[in-house]
Amino acid sequence: MTRTRFRGPRVVSGGRLAEQTDARVAAVLDVLAGERVGAVAERRDLDPALLHRWTRSFVDAGTAQVTHRPPPHLARQRDRFLSVFTHGLRSPLAVAQAWVGLLGDMSGDPGSRAQALTRLQSALDLLDERTAEVELLTAAMLGRVEPEPHPVTVGELAASLVLPEEIGGAGADTVLHVDPDLVTRVLRDLWRAASTTRPAPHQVLLEVERVEPWTEVRVVRAGEPIDPGTARALFEPFDTPDGTHSGITVGLYLARALVVVHGGTLGMEQDDAQAVLWARFPDPPPLDAPHDHPTDHDPTDHPQHHDDPAPGGQDEETP
């Protein structure tokens, strides 16, 4: 039986505008490919401690990107921006709520007062919803959302969107191990994006597919394809699909972040006949799964490689 040596990650020559691979990156990739830090440092005339630090930074940065947990300095920058944004919503909300109380005490035509109260309350409800969105988005961008998953059927999660008998594929009885509050929000956002994005669809359907080790929930939008620029804008926060910045929306950015904290992926694909917005959720670990025990050894000194395949599918905002 022939054994093939695992060669690990590599940089394809010319893969980025024909630029040459940075020697520091090449050294780190050699370590990640399985070579000992000391051997790589000696061959490339580097300090082993420095190479250790580069490797750790390389892995930490990649982990932060994949798991949607930004580094501290970026988290602080986002925190400042979103705190100001949230305060900008909370202030008019408080003012509007005060006017509701005042209007309720005003004398005059009862019909006019009732109409004003109804309209003002509608505006308050919308403003409160937007505020909650930004607060949740802030937590997600800072990596502070901790889901509480438990078994729940797709039919229960999508009850406000579609009847259980209308869910195709594996059906409404398919069980996901997710946080119901967060994933209900994800499905609502996917459905809203599929339904309201122009050109108007002919039909919107919900399907469930098993793509082991994932369960894929698919919102299928039948009709003309979405413009690529609009499709990209759907995944951007604080933007409108036409790029005018005339409204407040979190698009599918928040939905993606909430799927990521479950260990899943979210994306979009389309052809001339339909667009599919999908969210993939991983199967729960077995109850008797072994637990890793931390050691004092640096993992880059004694690498262990596994040939586990990467999750399939097209991730993020790919139209």
ABEGO torsion letter per residue (X at the ends): XBBBBBAEBBBBBGABGGBBBBAAAAAAAAAAAGBBAAAAAAAAGBBAAAAAAAAAAAAAAAAAAAAGBBBAAAAAAAAAAAAAAAAAAAAAAAAAAAAAAAAAABBEBAAAAAAAAAAAAAAAAAAAAAAAAAAAAAAAAAGABBBBBBBBBAAAAAAAABBAAABBEAEAABBBBBBAAAAAAAAAAAAAAAAABOBBBABBBBBBBBBOABBBBBBBBBEBBBBAAAAAAAABBGBBAAGAGABBBAEAAAAAAAAAAAGBBBBBBBBAABBBBBBBBBBBBBAABBBBBBBABBAAABBBBBABBBBBEBBEBBX
